[in-house]
Amino acid sequence: MYSYKFENGRISQFIDLTCNLASYLEEFTEIVKEIARCILENGDRSLSAVNQIISNWISFWANKRDEILSEENQIGLICELIVLNNLCKINPQNALKTWKGPLGEKQDFNFTDWTLEVKGTRKLKRTHIVNGLDQLKPIAKKNLAFISFQITESTNDNSINLPGLIDTVIKFHFKNKPALIIIFNELLASVGYNPVHAEEYRRFNVEILESTIYTVNDRFPKLTSDMLKEPINANVSSIWYHISLDGIEGKNLNNINWGDYFY
């Protein structure tokens, strides 16, 4: 903290933030922007804002990735964050514990009796790519639900982007809960998100046209290992396939009770 005297004789204290390494100027700029937002928009105290934002960024420094997420990966993360946002309305801490997508587990959310797989598509027909032979195979004795988002690129008032959605989750569910913010940032870093690219991500805005949840049962289109007569050759390194949900009965995501799954 430094004291500065103005021409009118008034003395005020300021925090000087300086970037001494040119290679980290992008990171420094984004950090200063976040600090300024906390102080000017949220009314946080200057020193508290500096300490909190720097603590938040530690997760991203530990998992530094220079590449920007592709548009398809941004869509996938946006869809998962929409689901996470709804779950946080029930219990933010437990919602973070159930979010398994960033950890590379088979399905994106794992509850006591249910798991959820979340997908987004920009195609006019509701088709999705399934990655892995058993991605749509229920875990143990749990039920599996599939959430499908139909998305289009947009710039209207209903459009959302990745940094804006992240800010919303933090503001409404993790404010004044620094431990949860750190966990949240660690999960984001695990999927390759780095706020240093926030301005780039803000240029890709999408609108949710439709969101539907399906129960993965015998009528749901899928391919799993227990459906094959012969085991897959060990030299087959990866499997992916397309599914179409046209004609498959589901429920509008806006009309469900999240507590039916999240317990």
Secondary structure as UniProt FT lines:
FT   STRAND          2..5
FT   TURN            7..8
FT   STRAND          11..14
FT   HELIX           22..24
FT   HELIX           25..40
FT   HELIX           46..62
FT   HELIX           71..88
FT   TURN            89..90
FT   HELIX           92..98
FT   HELIX           101..103
FT   STRAND          109..110
FT   STRAND          114..121
FT   STRAND          127..131
FT   TURN            133..136
FT   TURN            140..141
FT   STRAND          143..153
FT   TURN            157..158
FT   HELIX           162..169
FT   HELIX           170..174
FT   TURN            175..176
FT   HELIX           178..190
FT   TURN            191..192
FT   HELIX           195..197
FT   HELIX           198..201
FT   TURN            202..203
FT   STRAND          206..215
FT   TURN            218..219
FT   HELIX           225..227
FT   TURN            234..235
FT   STRAND          240..244
FT   TURN            246..247
FT   STRAND          251..252
FT   HELIX           253..255
FT   HELIX           258..260
//
